[in-house]
Amino acid sequence: MKVQEVLINDRKRFLLIDRENKPVVPVIRFLKYLDNIGKAENTLKSYCHYLKFYFQFLNEKEKEYKEVDLDLLAEYISWLRSPYQSTKVVQFQQTKARRSER
């Protein structure tokens, strides 16, 4: 997955592109909503990057965004704190979190 920057009417917009080079439609709809209510360009970019992490996690778990439950959300929080990019890596020693809690 990657975040793609595009210019529309001389303004930067952001798309989330999956591994098959197709846009992730729910993310596009959400970002369009945020743009329509006047959110800043940096806000749109940040949301797109964080949604990339979320959909990357869901792909690893082979789940759709509509199938998420509370247990999967808890697992996602743990995944965000992990210094590794995969759920298939097990930590033997305590390590520093890859992302901050902000």
Sequence and secondary structure as in RCSB ss.txt:
>XXXX:A:sequence
MKVQEVLINDRKRFLLIDRENKPVVPVIRFLKYLDNIGKAENTLKSYCHYLKFYFQFLNEKEKEYKEVDLDLLAE
YISWLRSPYQSTKVVQFQQTKARRSER
>XXXX:A:secstr
 EEEEEEETTEEEEEEE TTS B HHHHHHHHHHHHTT  HHHHHHHHHHHHHHHHHHHHHT  GGG  HHHHHH
HHHHHH SSS TT   SS    SS   
